[in-house]
Amino acid sequence: MQQAMSRAKQSAATESPPRSRIDDLHWIHPVRQSRSERTRDRLLEAARETVIEKGFEGAGVVEIAERAGCSPATIYRRFRHREGLMRALFELVMEEWEATRAEAVDPGRWAGASILEILEGYLRFALVGGPSPALMRALARMGMQDAELGERLAEQQRPTRAGVVALLIERQEEIGHPRPAEAADFTIAVLAAMLRERQTGAPCDTYLASLSLEEFISEALAGAAAYLRLRVAAGGCS
């Protein structure tokens, strides 16, 4: 177990990040056709940028309108109130998430990859390629305030985790745990919880949030490798 943890940490610290398998994987933004839809998306993008910069509570209608190049009245006509705008932003991110997920867990993308390579790619894309931590905190805040949105957020995450679990089970010969399927499912559940804490917690409020990106990935991979009892601990994606 100690050897697996050591190899995983060394892999994350010394090998090139597995960008060759995820460098063409981008957060997908659906294309709108009509002028009305493009105007709506411009308002939502302004809301997204303001939330990322100012936080959920600090994203006011006036600043969002200025960033979008329109008047606050335009926002109120389209969304009725700030809460309506934030809910529309939530729905947009959910739509993007669903569009991105299929490509992220496509088995063809990970052909020939080891379990550690898959886990590192999963962590790295979630932390760098997906929504910013500030936006994730805003989504989590909305989910806590509205039970329906909270369930939507949870539902959106489940297929992603299931897809990664399936990739691991396809490589169960690498897993030394006596119950590889259950171990794979538990590992992804733990990594998802770690990601959620890092993405939605206040910076430096927790140990996970205080780690650098590479430190976080190294610690997460070491724990996963030890629990799964990996027989093969490859380096970064090539």
N, C-alpha and C positions, 0 to 999 in steps of 0.2 A: 504493500500500500504506500509506504514512504517513497519507494522508487517511482511509482506512478505519479505521485504528487510532484516529486522532484523533476521528472521528465516533462510534465505538463508545464510547470513554471519556467523551466529552461526553454521550452519550445516557444512560449508566449514572449519571453524576454529577449531571445536571441535570434529567432527566425524571422524572416520577412512576414508581415501580416498577410493573411490569405486573401489579398485583394484581387488576385487573378480570377477568382470565382464570383466575386461580388462587385468588382469595379464597374461592371456594366449593369448592375442592379440599382435602380434608382426609384425613389418614391414617385409613384405614378400619379400625375395630375390629369384627370379626365378633361378632354378638349370640349369646349362649348362652341356651338355654332351660331346661335342667334345673338343679336346685339344685346337683347335684354339679359340673356344668360351671361354674356361677357361682362356686362355692367355689374351684375350680381356677384360674379366671381371676383371682380376688382375690389368690391367692398369687402368680401370675405378674405381676400388676400391681405388687404389693409388691416383687417381685424386680426388675422394671424400674426402679421409682423408686429403689431402693437402689443399683442398678448406676449409674444416672445421677448419684446424689449421691456415692457412695463409690468408684465405679470397679469394674471386674470383680473384682480381687483383694480389695477391701475389702468386698464384699457378702457378709456372713456369714449363715448360716441363722438365728441367734438374732434378729438385727435384722430380717431379712425377716419372720420369724414375728410379731414384735412389731408391725411395721407392718401386717401382714395381720389382726391381732387373733386370733392362734391360737398354739398351742404348737409348738415345733420338731418334736415328735413327729408332728404333722399333716403337716408337710412330708416327713419321712422315710417316713411311711406311703404317701404319694402318689407320691413321686419317688425313694425309696430313699436318695438321697444328694444332696449339693449339685450335683454334676456333672449328675445327672438333672434337677434343677430348672433349671439353666442351659441345658441342651439343650432342654428344653421351652419356655423363653423364646425361644431361637433359632428354634424351629419356629413359635412364635406370630408373631414378627416377620416371618418368611418368608411366613406366611399373609396377614398384613396387607399386606405389600408386593405380593403377587400381586393382592389385591383392589383395591388403590389404583392399580396400574399401568394397568389398562384405562381408567380415567377420566382419568388424567394424560396419556395419549398419544392420546386420542380426537380424530380429525381435526376433528370438529365444534367442539370447544373452541377450536381454533386457526384456525378459518375467518377469512380476511382478515388474519391476522397475518404479519408479515415474519419472515425468518430470525432477525434479531437479537432480536425479541420472543420467539420460541420459545426461543432459547438462554437469554435472560435469565430467562424463566419456569422453564425446566428447572433452571438453577442456583439460583434463589431458592427454589424448592420443595424441592429436594434439601437445601439448607442450613437452611431455616427450617420447612418444612412436614413434612418427614420425620422419621425417628428422630434423637434428639439425638446430637451428636458422641460423648458418653460411651458411649451405647449402641452406636454404630457401632464404636467402639474395642473394646468388649466382644465384638461379633460377629466382628470381625477377629481378635481374640485367640483366640476359640474355633475359628475357621477355621484358624489357624496350628497349633493343638494337635491338631486332628482333620481329617485330609485329606478325609474325607467331607463334613464341614460346610463346609470351605473350597470344595469343588466346588459344593455347594448354593448358597453365597453367590454364587459366580461365575455360576452358571446363572440365578439370580434377577435378576442385573443385566443379562444379555444382552438379554432381550426389551424392557426399558425403553430401552436404548440403541438397539436396532433400531427401536423405535417413533419415537424422536426423529429418527433418521437418515431414516426414511421421510417424516416431515414436511418435512425439509429438501430431500429430493430432489423432492418435489412442487413446490418453489419454486426449482428449479434455474436458472430464468431470472435469479435474483438473483446466482447464483454465477459469478464470472469465471474461476475455476480451470478449466484445460482438461479436467480429468476430474472433473466435479462429484460423481458418485456416490462415487467413491473419496475425494474430498476431504471430503465430508460424513461418511463413515464414520470417517475418520482424525480429523476435528475432534471428534466425539463421544467417540472413544476417548481423546483427549488430555484433554478436559474431565472425563471420568469418572475418569481417573487423578489429575487435579488435585483433584477432589472427594474422592477416596479419601485422598489425602495430607492434605488439610485436616481431614477428618472423623476419621481414625484416627490421625494423628500427635499427639504430645504438643504442647500449646499452646506456640507460639513457638519450637519446635525447628527449624522450617524457615521459609523466607521466606513460603511460601503460608499457613502457619499463623499467622504474625505479622500478616498483613494484616487490616484490619477487613472486615466483610461487604461493604460497598460497594466498598472498594478491591479486594477479591478479584474481585467480579463485573466491575468495570470492567476489570481486567487480563485476565481470562479472555475477555471479549467483544472486547477490542481484538486479542488474539492470534487469535481465531477469525475475526474480520472480515478481518484482514490475510491469513491463510492462504487463506481461501475467496475472497478478492478480491471481496468483496461489492459489487455495483453499487448496491444499495439499503441504506442504513443507517438504519432507522427508529428512533424513540425508543421509550419504554416502551409497553406495551400500553394501548390506550384502550378 
